[in-house]
């Protein structure tokens, strides 16, 4: 299969599902994941109707799935089928894609991920500078993702850590 660029349109407000890996992807892993997702998304459907979707791997660590729900809404069964593929990818590469108890941030230009409790303790103890940028995996639309996926510490969810 020929790997092509994702067809995400920057101005469309697609539904977004973010799968954060606990570590950067190796080049070979990214290639296999890309091929698997292209194959899956080419046939992804809700109640027999094709879903207009795409994906990208952001910062070599976050798998971003986009669905244009103005054309067709991703139903429970279609979301389940995506989850199945993502669980297979997670099992193949041990990426921690379903572990939501972690925090990812950029420090000195490098993406880092810690267990959430360790991240909070390092913030509280002053071991992490407040000059970091923090990722927010809770974004639901592509426009939210574009504008608020990576925020300066003071504007992020992490600023509330006491």
C-alpha positions as CSV (number, residue, x, y, z in Angstrom):
1,X,0.0,0.0,0.0
2,X,1.3,3.4,-0.9
3,X,1.5,5.7,2.1
4,X,0.1,9.2,1.3
5,X,-0.3,12.3,3.3
6,X,-3.3,12.5,5.5
7,X,-6.3,14.4,4.0
8,X,-7.2,16.4,7.2
9,X,-8.5,19.8,6.1
10,X,-7.2,22.4,8.5
11,X,-10.3,24.5,8.4
12,X,-12.9,21.8,9.1
13,X,-14.1,21.2,12.6
14,X,-14.0,17.4,12.6
15,X,-14.6,15.3,15.7
16,X,-11.2,14.3,17.2
17,X,-10.1,11.3,19.1
18,X,-6.6,11.5,20.6
19,X,-4.6,8.4,21.5
20,X,-1.5,9.5,23.4
21,X,1.5,7.1,23.5
22,X,3.7,6.9,26.5
23,X,6.8,7.2,24.4
24,X,7.9,8.4,20.9
25,X,7.3,6.0,18.1
26,X,10.2,4.4,16.3
27,X,10.3,5.0,12.5
28,X,9.3,1.4,11.8
29,X,6.5,1.5,14.3
30,X,5.1,4.7,12.8
31,X,5.2,3.1,9.3
32,X,3.3,0.0,10.5
33,X,0.8,2.1,12.4
34,X,0.3,4.4,9.4
35,X,-0.4,1.5,7.1
36,X,-2.8,-0.2,9.5
37,X,-4.7,3.0,10.1
38,X,-4.9,3.8,6.3
39,X,-6.3,0.3,5.7
40,X,-8.8,0.6,8.6
41,X,-10.0,4.1,7.8
42,X,-10.5,3.2,4.1
43,X,-13.3,0.8,5.2
44,X,-14.5,2.4,8.4
45,X,-18.3,2.8,8.4
46,X,-21.2,3.5,10.7
47,X,-24.3,1.4,10.0
48,X,-22.9,0.5,6.6
49,X,-22.3,4.1,5.6
50,X,-18.6,5.1,5.1
51,X,-17.1,7.6,7.5
52,X,-15.1,10.5,6.1
53,X,-12.1,10.3,8.3
54,X,-8.3,10.7,8.5
55,X,-5.5,10.7,11.0
56,X,-2.1,12.0,11.7
57,X,0.7,11.2,14.1
58,X,1.5,14.4,16.0
59,X,4.9,15.0,17.5
60,X,5.8,11.4,16.7
61,X,3.8,10.4,19.8
62,X,0.1,11.2,19.5
63,X,-2.3,9.5,17.1
64,X,-5.0,11.9,16.1
65,X,-8.1,10.4,14.5
66,X,-10.5,12.9,12.8
67,X,-14.1,12.1,11.6
68,X,-16.2,14.5,9.6
69,X,-19.5,14.0,11.4
70,X,-21.3,16.5,9.2
71,X,-21.4,13.7,6.6
72,X,-22.0,10.7,8.9
73,X,-21.9,10.4,12.7
74,X,-19.5,7.8,14.2
75,X,-21.8,5.5,16.1
76,X,-21.1,3.3,19.1
77,X,-20.3,0.3,16.9
78,X,-18.0,2.3,14.7
79,X,-16.2,3.8,17.7
80,X,-15.9,0.3,19.1
81,X,-14.3,-0.9,15.9
82,X,-11.8,1.9,16.0
83,X,-11.0,1.0,19.6
84,X,-10.4,-2.6,18.6
85,X,-7.8,-1.5,16.0
86,X,-6.2,0.9,18.4
87,X,-6.0,-1.8,21.1
88,X,-4.3,-4.1,18.6
89,X,-1.8,-1.3,17.8
90,X,-1.3,-0.8,21.5
91,X,-0.7,-4.5,22.2
92,X,1.7,-4.8,19.3
93,X,3.9,-1.9,20.3
94,X,3.2,-1.4,24.1
95,X,2.4,2.3,23.7
96,X,0.0,2.8,26.6
97,X,-2.6,4.4,24.3
98,X,-5.4,3.7,26.8
99,X,-3.5,4.8,29.9
100,X,-5.1,8.2,30.7
101,X,-3.2,8.5,34.0
102,X,-0.2,10.2,32.4
103,X,0.9,13.7,31.5
104,X,2.8,14.7,28.4
105,X,4.7,18.0,28.1
106,X,7.4,19.8,26.2
107,X,10.5,20.7,28.1
108,X,13.6,22.1,26.4
109,X,12.0,21.3,23.0
110,X,11.5,17.6,23.9
111,X,8.2,15.7,24.4
112,X,8.2,13.9,27.7
113,X,5.6,11.8,29.4
114,X,5.3,10.9,33.1
115,X,2.8,9.1,35.2
116,X,0.2,11.7,36.3
117,X,1.1,11.3,40.0
118,X,4.8,11.8,39.2
119,X,4.1,14.8,37.1
120,X,2.0,16.4,39.9
121,X,4.6,15.7,42.5
122,X,7.4,17.2,40.3
123,X,5.2,20.4,39.8
124,X,4.5,20.6,43.5
125,X,8.2,20.1,44.4
126,X,9.4,22.6,41.9
127,X,11.3,19.9,40.0
128,X,9.6,20.9,36.7
129,X,9.8,24.5,35.5
130,X,6.6,26.3,34.8
131,X,8.1,27.3,31.5
132,X,7.0,23.9,30.1
133,X,4.1,23.4,27.6
134,X,1.5,20.8,28.5
135,X,-0.6,18.6,26.2
136,X,-4.4,18.4,26.7
137,X,-5.8,15.1,25.5
138,X,-9.4,16.1,26.1
139,X,-10.0,18.1,22.9
140,X,-13.1,16.9,21.0
141,X,-12.9,18.9,17.8
142,X,-10.1,19.5,15.3
143,X,-10.3,23.3,15.8
144,X,-9.9,22.8,19.6
145,X,-7.0,20.5,18.9
146,X,-5.3,23.0,16.7
147,X,-5.6,25.9,19.2
148,X,-5.4,24.2,22.5
149,X,-3.7,20.8,22.3
150,X,-0.4,22.2,23.5
151,X,-0.5,25.1,25.9
152,X,1.9,27.1,28.1
153,X,1.8,25.7,31.6
154,X,-0.1,28.7,33.0
155,X,-2.9,28.3,30.5
156,X,-3.1,24.5,30.8
157,X,-5.0,22.1,33.1
158,X,-1.7,21.6,35.0
159,X,-1.8,25.2,36.3
160,X,-4.5,24.0,38.8
161,X,-2.1,21.5,40.5
162,X,-1.6,22.6,44.1
